[in-house]
Amino acid sequence: MKLLLALSSLTLLSFAREIPAVLPDPDGKPGDATKPVKVYLLAGQSNMVGMGNLSGAKNIYNGVFLTSDPAAPEGPFEIYKVGKYKVSQFTTFKEDGTATTASLASGTFEVPLAGTFKTHSSSPIDIDGKRSPSEISLQPGKRYPFEISEFRGNPPRFWLEKIDLLGNGDLENVVKREKKFPNLIDDSANWTVRNDVYYQEARIAENGKGSPLSPTSNGKAIGPELGFGHVMGTFHDEQVLLIKTAMGNRALGFDFRPPSSGRTDPESKWESLEYKLMIEGVQKTLANIDKIVPGYKEQGYELAGFAWWQGHKDSPSEAATEYEKNLVNLIKDIRKDLKAPKMPAVIATVGFGGHRMSENFLPILNAQLAVGDPKKHPEFSGTVASVDTRDFWREVDESPTNQDYHYNRNAETYLLVGDALGRAMVGLLGGKAEPTPRPKRAPPTSLVQVAELTEAQKSAHQKALRPILLDGIAASYLSNPRYQKTLAAEASSQRPERSNQFLRGAMFGLTNIYRATGLTEFEWKPFGNDLRNVKWNYISFDPAEKLPKDHKGNRYRKVTYPNNMENWFTPEFDSTKAGWRTGLQPFGQLDGKLSALRDCDNPVCGCGHAPKSLWENEVLLARTTVELPPFKKDHRYRVVIGGAAHVFAGEGYAIYINGELLAESNRGVARREGGQPRGSHIYADFRDQFKGGKVTIAATSFLNYSSPRGPIPPTGHFSLWIEEQKISPVTSQ
């Protein structure tokens, strides 16, 4: 007979079992089947499902560079610097007896990452007793001595380039290369298996899916269950069953909404559905425990604890205000529905961004911490604990990906969260657990007061970084096969096989490198007459090809032009005779008024400025003829469309030069594309239209009346101008 034991009927452990900081290797033995199985419920959204990569991480950088120059700024990937050089002078004598004075600089340095580094120095350098090594293996946590000789004046600064760019943050690297969590691998470097802990996924897999706990139990990614299960398996002699009922993209205030919180939408079949499925998943698993737990001997089971990790979906402020109340109700309702009135509960907080967390998530964090605070919730004293996960955040450069909402898929983060939840649970059960060793990490820059830099300091930073940026990063960028073909095509203004309304390309990255050194000669700059300051002829009309105002798709389409305007884009067309107006860019409106669309200072958009000419009806046609100088040989050119660089703002467009179609886009800006300049490069096959002299430029676009969220007032903002860019070489300047 299966037996459910509520914790309220159990006595606390009569001994204080201690969990060491470094967990022992599993012994491979099954748990004691003469005692009830210890059952733990793990619930939440996608991060509880598990997004920590098992393997396959690749380094996100093309190069990692470290400098000894104290004038260099602290980088996003921290640049380690030596302190002051010790400089000594000594006299040497040539064979003819001539005396010369030489200098020797010495010091020590350290690196943040283990690996193989290439040395760069303008004078001979000895590192750790090796004379001018072209490559050297270095380890973090050790200070390496160096000496620089054969220089005059101030000692030259040296820099290092990491050349073995290994991936970071997946479980293979964390455990096998970085030697963390040794209990997860055996002496042959194979993953260990806990035969005393069984893991059952009871939500996503049809009819559930389980196995003895190992790093591969959850598939190709781990969740907190791995760290949690190893702690609980070490703590208990009994068999342990972990039941996970988690699903991604679920809110506590809606999907997991507990019964005690009431309903916000009684008609919705989705509200509270995830809570019901969680309870059903646990009950179904327990009803079949004899078929799930290997070696089960009808000894019964005990609901020993509940672990919760969730919060991303509730981050908007209107949802966050109710989070604490809902979390309290969740714990109470689960205890009630599973008939375990004092079941311990541990809560992992959100940790996105670590201690640089966005303000959007701080209300959730504070609510989660409050529920585990006995001063704020004395009814939970001794039975509920919160774990602050911000220390477990790992930056992109330490991780497999840049998915911040999945903690950059960093396996160490998921291990640490699970391990901390397990140790908190041990504390609630009367045991003792030493904290897991954590390497000392530099305080976040957001917590350190940083003085505003003077122009002299900025200049010193740029000068210090210039050798690395030009000889290191730029050279690495140019030699990367990923960019070589595209850079060559962009430099020669070749038309790509597929057109793109967005104007950033491979040259954009190279320009950013030069900008960081203080070199601005390779920036995009206005070309010829600024078309935003010349008079345009324009007209707007509602086409016969109607679309509903609430149409959520693209509005750009082929339309029938008014009578005698079929050739509106050609140089011969007489716009004055056709009754067109004359005005300045930008053309636009917001609900019929010449108003700015939003608070925007993006120079490639301009929609933060009020339009100068009213765009009244859906379709805009605009044209002008200007005198332009000829193109320069070592430059490239582009036409920029302003006013619609934002997500779901603006529409498609067409651009004509001297009656020829230069570019056309049938859509606006979708998610994750906002902020980029739009328009068209002027490719080599079109440059004959710009030999100097008069050029007729014409363009068309459409107003917006709706967004994916529903109807909006009539909205439009359109402008157009031409820019040139000097093609950037790679030189040390």
C-alpha positions in Angstrom: 0.0 0.0 0.0 1.3 3.5 -0.9 1.3 5.9 2.0 1.3 9.7 1.9 2.9 11.2 5.0 2.4 14.8 5.7 5.3 16.6 7.3 3.1 17.9 10.1 3.0 14.4 11.4 6.7 13.8 11.3 9.3 14.8 13.9 12.3 16.8 12.7 15.5 15.0 12.2 17.1 13.9 15.4 20.6 14.6 14.0 22.1 17.5 12.2 23.6 15.9 9.1 26.2 18.2 7.5 26.5 18.7 3.8 30.1 19.6 2.9 31.0 22.5 0.6 32.2 20.1 -2.1 29.8 17.2 -2.4 31.1 13.7 -2.3 31.0 11.5 -5.4 27.8 9.4 -5.5 28.5 5.8 -4.4 26.3 4.2 -7.0 24.1 2.5 -4.5 20.3 2.7 -4.4 18.7 4.5 -1.5 17.3 2.7 1.6 14.0 1.1 0.4 12.9 0.3 3.9 12.0 3.9 4.5 9.4 6.1 2.7 10.7 7.8 -0.5 11.5 11.4 -0.1 9.5 13.3 -2.7 10.4 16.8 -3.9 8.3 18.9 -6.2 10.1 21.4 -8.6 8.0 23.9 -10.4 8.2 27.2 -12.4 8.7 28.4 -15.9 11.4 27.8 -18.6 14.4 28.2 -16.4 13.0 25.5 -14.1 12.4 23.4 -17.2 16.1 23.7 -17.7 18.2 25.8 -20.2 21.8 25.2 -19.1 23.7 23.9 -22.1 25.2 20.4 -21.7 27.9 20.9 -24.4 28.7 22.7 -27.7 29.6 26.2 -26.3 31.7 28.4 -28.7 33.5 31.5 -27.7 31.5 34.6 -28.6 34.6 36.7 -29.4 37.0 36.7 -32.3 39.7 37.8 -29.9 40.3 38.5 -26.2 43.0 41.1 -25.5 44.7 42.2 -22.3 46.9 45.3 -21.8 49.5 46.4 -19.3 48.8 50.1 -19.9 47.3 51.7 -16.8 45.6 54.3 -19.0 43.4 51.6 -20.5 39.8 51.7 -19.3 38.1 48.7 -17.6 36.4 46.8 -20.4 33.2 44.8 -20.5 35.5 41.8 -20.4 37.8 43.1 -17.7 41.3 44.2 -18.9 43.8 43.3 -16.3 46.7 45.7 -15.8 50.0 45.5 -14.0 50.7 48.2 -11.4 53.6 50.6 -11.7 56.7 49.4 -13.6 59.9 49.3 -11.7 62.5 50.8 -13.9 66.3 50.6 -13.3 69.2 51.9 -15.4 72.5 50.2 -15.9 75.7 50.8 -17.9 77.0 48.4 -20.6 80.3 48.4 -22.4 81.0 47.6 -26.0 84.2 45.8 -27.1 85.8 49.2 -27.9 85.2 50.3 -24.3 82.3 52.7 -25.2 79.8 52.9 -22.4 76.0 53.0 -23.0 73.1 53.4 -20.6 70.3 50.9 -20.8 67.0 50.5 -19.0 65.2 47.6 -17.5 61.5 47.5 -16.5 60.1 44.8 -14.3 56.8 44.0 -12.7 54.1 41.3 -12.3 50.7 40.7 -13.9 47.9 38.3 -13.9 45.2 37.1 -16.3 41.5 36.5 -15.7 41.3 33.3 -17.8 43.4 30.3 -18.3 44.8 29.8 -21.8 47.4 30.3 -24.4 48.4 33.9 -25.0 50.4 35.7 -27.8 52.6 38.4 -26.5 53.0 41.8 -28.2 55.8 44.2 -27.1 58.0 46.7 -29.0 61.0 45.7 -27.0 62.3 42.3 -25.8 60.3 41.0 -22.9 60.8 38.1 -20.5 57.7 36.5 -19.0 58.0 34.0 -16.2 61.6 33.4 -17.2 60.9 32.9 -20.9 62.5 35.2 -23.4 60.1 37.0 -25.7 57.7 34.1 -26.0 55.5 34.2 -29.0 53.0 32.0 -27.2 52.7 31.3 -23.5 50.3 29.3 -21.3 49.0 31.3 -18.3 46.6 30.6 -15.4 44.4 32.9 -13.4 45.2 33.5 -9.7 48.9 33.6 -10.3 51.1 36.7 -10.7 53.7 36.3 -13.4 57.0 38.3 -13.3 58.1 40.1 -16.4 61.1 42.2 -17.6 61.4 44.5 -20.6 64.8 45.6 -21.8 66.5 47.5 -24.7 64.3 50.6 -24.6 64.9 54.3 -23.9 62.7 56.7 -22.0 59.5 55.4 -20.6 59.1 51.6 -20.7 56.9 50.3 -23.5 53.5 48.8 -22.6 52.9 45.2 -23.7 49.6 43.5 -24.5 48.4 39.9 -24.7 46.1 38.2 -27.2 44.3 35.1 -26.1 44.6 32.7 -29.0 42.8 29.5 -27.7 39.3 30.9 -27.7 37.5 28.1 -26.0 33.7 28.1 -25.4 32.5 28.9 -21.9 29.6 28.1 -19.6 28.3 24.7 -20.9 28.5 21.8 -18.5 31.4 20.1 -20.3 33.5 23.2 -19.8 32.4 24.0 -16.3 33.0 20.5 -14.9 35.6 18.9 -17.1 37.8 21.9 -18.0 37.3 24.2 -15.1 37.2 21.4 -12.6 34.1 22.6 -10.8 31.4 20.2 -9.3 33.8 17.2 -9.3 30.9 15.0 -8.1 29.4 15.1 -11.6 32.2 13.1 -13.2 33.9 9.8 -12.4 37.6 9.0 -12.7 37.2 8.3 -16.4 35.6 11.7 -17.0 32.2 10.1 -17.6 29.0 11.6 -16.1 28.1 10.1 -12.8 24.6 8.7 -12.1 22.8 8.8 -8.8 21.0 5.6 -8.3 19.5 6.9 -5.0 17.8 9.9 -6.7 15.2 9.4 -9.5 14.1 12.3 -11.7 10.7 12.4 -13.2 9.5 15.0 -15.7 5.8 15.1 -15.3 4.6 18.1 -17.3 6.1 18.3 -20.8 6.7 14.7 -21.7 3.5 12.7 -22.4 2.8 10.3 -19.6 6.0 11.6 -17.9 9.6 10.6 -18.5 12.3 9.7 -15.9 15.6 8.2 -15.1 18.2 7.9 -12.3 19.5 11.4 -11.9 22.5 12.4 -14.2 23.5 15.4 -16.3 21.6 13.9 -19.2 18.3 13.2 -17.4 16.8 16.4 -18.7 18.0 15.9 -22.3 20.5 18.3 -23.9 20.1 21.0 -21.2 20.2 20.9 -17.4 17.9 22.7 -14.9 18.2 23.2 -11.1 17.2 19.5 -10.6 20.9 18.4 -11.1 22.4 20.5 -8.3 19.3 20.1 -6.1 19.2 16.3 -6.5 22.8 15.8 -5.6 22.4 17.8 -2.4 19.3 15.9 -1.4 20.8 12.6 -2.4 23.8 13.3 -0.1 21.5 14.4 2.7 19.1 11.4 2.7 19.7 7.7 3.2 16.3 7.0 1.6 15.3 6.9 -2.0 14.7 10.4 -3.4 12.1 11.2 -6.1 12.3 14.6 -7.9 9.0 15.5 -9.7 9.3 18.4 -12.1 6.2 20.1 -13.4 7.4 23.2 -15.1 6.5 24.9 -18.4 8.0 27.9 -20.2 6.4 31.3 -20.6 4.0 31.0 -17.7 3.0 33.7 -15.2 2.3 33.2 -11.5 -0.4 35.9 -11.7 -2.2 34.1 -14.6 -1.1 30.6 -15.6 0.0 29.4 -12.2 -2.5 31.6 -10.4 -3.4 29.7 -7.1 -7.1 29.2 -6.2 -6.8 31.4 -3.1 -6.0 34.4 -5.3 -9.3 34.2 -7.1 -9.9 34.7 -10.8 -9.3 37.8 -13.0 -11.0 36.2 -16.0 -13.6 33.5 -15.0 -14.3 32.8 -18.6 -10.7 32.0 -19.5 -9.8 28.3 -19.7 -6.1 29.2 -19.5 -6.1 31.1 -16.2 -4.9 28.8 -13.3 -4.5 25.9 -15.8 -0.8 25.5 -15.1 -1.5 25.3 -11.3 -4.1 22.5 -12.0 -1.7 20.6 -14.3 1.1 20.9 -11.7 -1.1 19.3 -9.0 -2.3 16.7 -11.4 1.2 15.9 -12.5 2.3 15.3 -8.9 -0.7 13.2 -8.1 -0.4 11.0 -11.3 3.3 10.4 -10.6 2.6 9.4 -7.0 -0.2 7.1 -8.0 2.3 5.2 -10.1 5.3 5.5 -7.9 5.8 1.7 -7.8 6.3 1.8 -11.6 8.5 4.9 -11.5 11.0 4.5 -8.7 13.4 1.6 -9.3 13.4 -0.9 -6.5 10.3 0.6 -4.8 9.1 -1.8 -2.1 5.7 -0.5 -1.1 7.4 1.5 1.7 5.3 4.6 1.0 6.5 8.2 0.4 6.7 11.5 2.0 6.2 14.9 0.4 9.4 16.3 1.7 9.6 19.7 0.0 8.7 22.2 -2.8 11.1 24.3 -4.9 10.0 27.2 -7.0 11.9 29.2 -9.7 9.9 31.6 -11.8 9.3 35.3 -12.4 10.2 36.4 -15.9 6.7 36.4 -17.2 5.4 38.5 -14.2 8.0 41.3 -14.7 5.6 44.1 -15.9 4.9 46.4 -13.0 1.1 45.8 -13.1 1.8 42.1 -12.6 4.6 42.5 -10.1 2.5 44.4 -7.6 0.5 41.2 -6.9 3.4 38.8 -7.0 4.1 38.5 -3.2 0.4 37.8 -2.4 0.2 35.2 -5.2 3.4 33.4 -4.1 2.1 33.2 -0.5 -1.2 31.7 -1.8 0.7 29.3 -4.1 2.6 27.8 -1.1 -0.5 27.6 1.0 -2.7 26.1 -1.7 -0.1 23.5 -2.8 0.2 22.4 0.9 -3.5 22.2 1.1 -4.2 20.4 -2.2 -1.4 17.9 -1.6 -2.3 17.4 2.0 1.1 18.4 3.4 0.3 21.4 5.6 3.9 22.1 6.7 5.8 21.0 3.6 9.0 23.1 3.4 9.3 25.4 0.4 12.4 27.0 -1.1 12.2 29.9 -3.6 14.9 30.9 -6.1 14.6 34.6 -6.9 15.0 36.0 -10.4 18.6 36.8 -11.1 18.6 38.4 -14.5 21.6 40.7 -14.9 22.9 39.8 -11.4 23.4 42.9 -9.3 22.9 45.0 -12.4 19.3 43.8 -12.6 16.9 45.8 -14.6 14.3 47.8 -12.7 11.6 45.7 -14.4 12.6 42.6 -12.3 13.4 44.3 -8.9 9.8 44.2 -7.7 9.7 40.4 -8.4 13.0 39.9 -6.7 11.9 41.8 -3.6 8.6 39.9 -3.4 10.3 36.6 -3.6 12.8 37.6 -0.9 9.9 38.9 1.3 8.1 35.6 1.2 11.1 33.8 2.8 11.6 36.6 5.4 10.2 35.4 8.8 9.8 39.1 9.9 7.5 39.8 6.9 5.8 36.4 6.9 6.0 34.8 10.4 3.5 32.2 9.4 6.3 30.7 7.2 9.0 30.9 9.8 11.2 27.8 9.6 9.3 26.3 6.7 10.0 28.7 3.8 13.4 30.1 2.6 14.3 32.3 -0.3 17.6 32.1 -2.2 19.0 35.2 -3.8 20.3 34.0 -7.2 22.0 37.3 -8.4 25.4 36.0 -7.4 24.9 33.1 -9.8 24.5 35.3 -12.9 27.2 34.9 -15.5 27.9 37.4 -18.3 27.7 36.7 -22.0 31.5 36.3 -22.3 31.4 33.5 -19.7 28.4 31.8 -21.3 27.3 29.7 -24.4 24.9 32.3 -25.7 23.4 35.8 -25.1 19.9 34.7 -24.0 19.7 36.8 -20.9 16.2 35.6 -20.2 17.7 32.0 -20.0 20.7 33.2 -17.9 22.7 33.0 -21.1 22.2 29.2 -21.0 25.1 29.0 -18.5 25.2 25.6 -16.9 27.1 26.9 -13.9 24.2 29.2 -13.1 21.7 26.4 -13.2 24.0 24.2 -11.0 24.5 26.9 -8.5 20.7 27.7 -8.3 19.8 24.1 -7.7 22.7 23.5 -5.3 21.6 26.6 -3.3 18.0 25.5 -3.2 19.1 22.1 -2.0 21.2 23.5 0.8 18.4 25.9 1.8 16.0 22.9 1.9 18.5 21.0 4.1 18.4 23.9 6.6 14.7 23.8 6.7 14.8 20.0 7.4 17.1 20.5 10.4 20.4 19.7 8.8 23.4 21.8 8.2 25.0 22.7 4.8 28.2 24.5 4.2 27.9 27.1 1.4 29.4 26.1 -2.0 32.7 27.8 -2.6 32.4 30.8 -4.8 35.3 32.5 -6.5 35.7 36.2 -5.7 34.1 38.3 -8.4 34.7 42.0 -9.1 31.8 44.2 -7.9 29.5 45.3 -10.6 30.3 48.6 -12.1 26.7 49.7 -11.3 27.6 49.4 -7.6 30.9 51.3 -7.9 30.9 55.1 -8.1 32.6 56.1 -11.4 33.6 59.7 -11.9 32.8 61.4 -15.1 35.8 61.2 -17.4 37.5 64.3 -18.6 38.4 64.8 -22.2 42.1 64.2 -21.3 41.2 60.9 -19.7 39.1 59.8 -22.7 42.0 60.7 -25.0 44.4 58.6 -22.8 42.0 55.6 -22.9 41.8 55.8 -26.7 45.6 56.1 -27.0 46.2 53.2 -24.7 43.7 51.0 -26.6 44.8 51.9 -30.1 47.5 49.2 -30.5 45.1 46.5 -29.4 42.2 47.9 -31.5 44.1 48.4 -34.7 46.8 45.7 -34.6 44.7 43.2 -32.6 41.0 43.5 -32.9 40.8 45.1 -36.4 43.3 42.7 -37.8 41.4 39.8 -36.2 38.1 41.1 -37.5 39.5 41.4 -41.1 41.1 37.9 -41.0 37.9 36.2 -39.9 36.5 34.2 -42.8 33.0 35.1 -41.6 33.5 38.7 -42.7 36.2 38.6 -45.4 33.9 38.1 -48.4 31.2 40.5 -47.2 33.8 43.2 -46.4 35.3 42.9 -49.9 31.9 43.2 -51.5 30.9 46.2 -49.4 34.2 48.0 -50.1 33.6 47.6 -53.9 29.9 48.4 -53.6 28.8 45.1 -55.1 25.1 44.4 -55.0 24.3 41.4 -52.7 22.3 38.4 -53.9 19.5 39.3 -51.5 18.5 42.9 -50.8 18.0 44.1 -47.3 16.3 47.3 -46.1 18.8 47.5 -43.2 22.1 49.2 -43.9 24.4 47.7 -41.3 26.8 45.2 -42.6 30.3 43.9 -41.9 31.9 47.3 -42.4 29.8 48.6 -39.5 31.8 46.5 -37.0 35.1 47.7 -38.4 33.9 51.3 -38.2 33.0 50.8 -34.5 36.6 49.6 -33.9 38.1 52.8 -35.4 35.6 54.9 -33.5 36.8 53.4 -30.2 40.4 54.7 -31.1 39.1 58.2 -31.7 39.4 57.9 -35.5 36.2 59.4 -37.1 37.3 59.8 -40.7 35.5 56.5 -41.6 32.1 57.6 -40.2 29.1 58.0 -42.5 28.7 61.7 -43.3 26.1 63.8 -45.3 26.8 63.9 -49.0 26.0 66.9 -51.3 23.0 69.0 -50.4 21.2 67.8 -47.3 17.9 66.7 -48.8 16.2 67.6 -45.5 16.8 71.3 -46.2 15.7 71.4 -49.9 12.2 71.8 -51.2 10.3 68.8 -52.3 7.1 68.3 -54.3 4.7 65.9 -52.7 1.1 64.6 -52.7 -0.8 62.0 -50.7 -4.0 60.0 -51.6 -6.1 57.1 -50.6 -5.8 54.3 -53.2 -8.5 52.3 -54.8 -6.9 49.1 -53.4 -8.4 49.4 -49.9 -7.1 47.7 -46.7 -9.0 47.8 -43.4 -7.6 50.4 -41.0 -7.2 47.5 -38.4 -5.1 45.4 -40.8 -2.2 44.2 -38.8 0.1 43.2 -41.7 2.2 45.3 -44.0 0.3 48.1 -45.8 2.9 48.6 -48.5 1.4 47.3 -51.8 1.0 48.0 -55.4 -1.6 50.6 -55.9 -3.2 52.5 -58.8 -1.9 56.1 -58.9 -4.2 59.1 -59.6 -4.9 60.0 -63.2 -1.9 61.2 -65.2 0.5 60.3 -62.3 1.7 56.9 -63.5 5.2 58.2 -64.2 5.4 60.3 -61.1 8.9 59.2 -60.3 10.5 60.1 -63.7 12.5 63.3 -64.4 10.0 64.3 -67.1 7.0 64.4 -64.8 5.6 67.9 -64.1 4.5 67.8 -60.5 3.4 71.5 -60.5 1.0 70.8 -63.4 -0.3 67.8 -61.5 -1.2 70.0 -58.5 1.4 68.7 -56.1 2.4 70.8 -53.0 5.8 72.1 -52.1 7.4 71.7 -48.7 10.3 70.5 -46.6 11.0 67.1 -45.1 10.1 65.3 -42.9 6.6 64.4 -44.2 4.3 63.1 -41.5 1.4 63.3 -39.0 0.3 61.9 -35.7 -3.5 61.8 -35.6 -3.8 64.5 -38.2 -1.3 66.9 -36.5 2.3 67.9 -37.3 3.5 66.2 -34.1 6.6 64.1 -33.3 5.8 60.4 -33.1 7.8 59.7 -29.9 10.7 60.9 -27.7 13.5 59.8 -30.0 17.0 61.1 -30.5 18.2 58.3 -32.9 20.0 60.2 -35.7 19.1 57.5 -38.3 15.4 58.0 -37.5 14.5 61.6 -36.6 10.9 60.8 -35.6 11.4 62.7 -32.4 11.2 65.9 -34.4 7.9 67.3 -35.6 7.2 66.9 -39.4 7.4 70.0 -41.5 4.9 68.9 -44.2 1.6 67.3 -43.4 1.1 63.8 -44.8 -2.7 63.6 -44.9 -3.7 60.4 -46.7 -2.5 56.9 -46.8 0.0 56.9 -49.8 2.8 59.5 -49.9 4.6 60.4 -53.2 7.5 62.8 -52.9 10.2 64.0 -55.4 12.9 66.6 -55.8 15.7 67.5 -58.3 19.0 68.5 -56.9 22.6 69.2 -58.0 25.0 66.7 -56.6 28.8 66.4 -56.9 30.3 63.3 -58.5 31.1 60.3 -56.3 34.6 59.8 -55.0 36.6 56.7 -55.9 37.5 55.6 -52.3 34.1 56.2 -50.9 30.8 54.3 -50.8 27.3 55.8 -50.6 23.8 55.1 -49.3 20.3 56.5 -49.2 18.9 56.6 -45.7 15.1 56.5 -45.0 14.3 58.3 -41.8 11.3 58.3 -39.5 10.6 54.6 -39.2 13.6 52.8 -37.5 11.5 51.6 -34.6 9.8 48.3 -34.1 6.3 48.3 -35.7 6.7 51.9 -36.8 6.7 53.0 -40.4 6.1 51.0 -43.5 7.7 49.8 -46.6 9.0 52.2 -49.3 10.3 52.5 -52.8 13.2 54.8 -53.9 13.8 56.0 -57.5 16.8 57.7 -59.0 16.3 59.4 -62.4 13.3 57.2 -62.9 15.1 54.0 -62.1 14.1 51.9 -59.1 17.0 51.9 -56.6 15.4 49.9 -53.8 12.1 48.7 -52.5 10.9 47.2 -49.2 7.5 45.8 -48.7 7.6 45.8 -44.9 8.4 47.9 -41.9 10.5 47.0 -38.9 9.8 43.8 -37.0 10.9 42.7 -33.5 14.6 42.8 -32.7 15.3 44.9 -35.8 14.6 48.3 -34.3 17.1 51.2 -34.2 18.9 50.3 -37.5 19.2 52.7 -40.4 16.9 51.7 -43.3 17.2 52.5 -47.0 19.6 51.3 -49.7 23.3 51.3 -50.5 24.1 52.8 -53.9 25.7 49.9 -55.6 28.3 49.9 -58.4 25.7 49.0 -61.0 23.8 52.2 -60.1 26.6 54.7 -59.8 26.2 56.0 -63.4 23.1 57.8 -62.1 25.4 59.9 -59.9 28.0 61.2 -62.3 27.5 64.8 -61.1 24.9 67.3 -62.0 21.2 67.2 -61.7 19.6 64.1 -60.1 15.9 63.4 -59.7 15.0 61.5 -56.5 11.5 60.2 -55.8 10.1 58.0 -53.0 6.8 56.6 -51.7 5.6 55.1 -48.5 2.4 54.4 -46.5 0.8 55.6 -43.3 0.1 53.2 -40.4 -3.3 52.8 -38.8 -2.7 49.8 -36.5 0.0 47.8 -34.7 0.1 44.2 -33.5 -1.5 45.4 -30.3 -4.5 47.0 -32.1 -5.6 50.2 -33.8 -3.5 53.4 -33.5 -4.1 56.9 -34.7 -3.0 57.7 -38.3 0.8 57.7 -38.0 3.6 58.5 -40.4 7.0 60.1 -40.5 9.2 60.0 -43.6 12.4 61.6 -44.7 15.3 60.8 -47.0 19.0 61.8 -47.4 22.3 60.6 -48.9 25.4 59.8 -47.0 29.0 58.9 -47.9 31.7 56.9 -46.1 35.4 56.7 -46.7 36.3 53.1 -47.0 38.4 52.1 -44.0 41.8 50.5 -44.4 43.6 48.6 -41.6 46.5 50.6 -40.5 48.2 51.4 -37.2 47.8 55.1 -36.8 
